[in-house]
């Protein structure tokens, strides 16, 4: 699953107004954090995460791990904020950040 530049640009525009739904701090990627990321991606398709990790290399490694484990794609990473996308099997127009922004 690879996004085109046009899709990434559109998702970044939508993601600009989103608030982080999950914050990952010192304990890293715990089971509960993973469940919440998975639930949020299923419901909203496009989500923001806040990574409160000071080391840039560790942040990059965590981003790759999240993308691999949850079959998501990193749309954008600026500072401590990560924008993730995963297409839903059956998107809910009331919850999906992509469908709500189109209407």
N, C-alpha and C positions, 0 to 999 in steps of 0.2 A: 504494500500500500504506500504509494508515493504521491504526494500532493503536487499539483502544478503550481507554478509561481502565481497564477491568477487566483487559484483557490487559497493559497497562503495569504495573499494580499487581502482577500475578502475576509478570511478568518481573523487576521490581525485587526482589521477595522471593527469587526464584531467584538473581538476580545478586549478591545480598548476600554469599553464601558463595563466589563465584567469585574466582579470582586473575587479574590481568591476563595475557593471553597474548601481547600485543605491546606494546612500549614504543617510543614515537616521541619522539626527542630532537631535537637541533639540526639534523641533516640533513633533517629533515622526512619527507615521504612519498616514500621512494625506491621503486624498482621491486621490490626484495626485500621491503621492508616491505609493499608492496601485495600481493605474492604470498602472503605469510604471512597477511595479513588475509583474503584471499579463501579460502585453504585452511581457516582457522579457522572462518569463517562457513559454509563448505560442510559441515564436519564437525560443528560444535557448535551452530550456529544462533544462540546467544546467547553473546556474548563480551564481555570487558572489555579496554579499551585504556588504557594510561597515557600521557598526553600531557605530556612534560616541556618545556613551552613557557610562559615567564613571562607573555607578553602575552595578555590575555583576548580581545582582538579577533582576534588571529592564531589562537588556540585555536578560537574560534567558526568562523572561516573554514575551518580545517583539518577540523573536524567536518562542516561542510556539504560539503566536497570529498570526504571519505571516504564519506559517505552517498550522494552522487550517483554517484561512480565505482564503488562496489561494490553499489549498489542495496539498501542497508541502511537501517534506521531507527534513529535515536538514541532509546533508551528513557529514558536518564537521563544527566545530566552533573553530577558533583559534584567541584569542585576540579579535580584533574588526571586524574580517572578518567571514562571514557566507557563506557557500556553500549550495545552495538549488537545489533540483531536482524535476521536475514534468514532467511526460511523456506527450508528445504532441499527440493529436488525429491523426494528419497527419503531421509528422515531415518534414520540408523542408531541403533537403540535403545541401542547400547553407547556411542556417542559424543555424541549429542545431549544438551545440558544440559537441555532441556525434557522429553524423554522419560525421562531418568534420574531426574529429580526427582519425576515422577508416580508411578513405581513404588514 
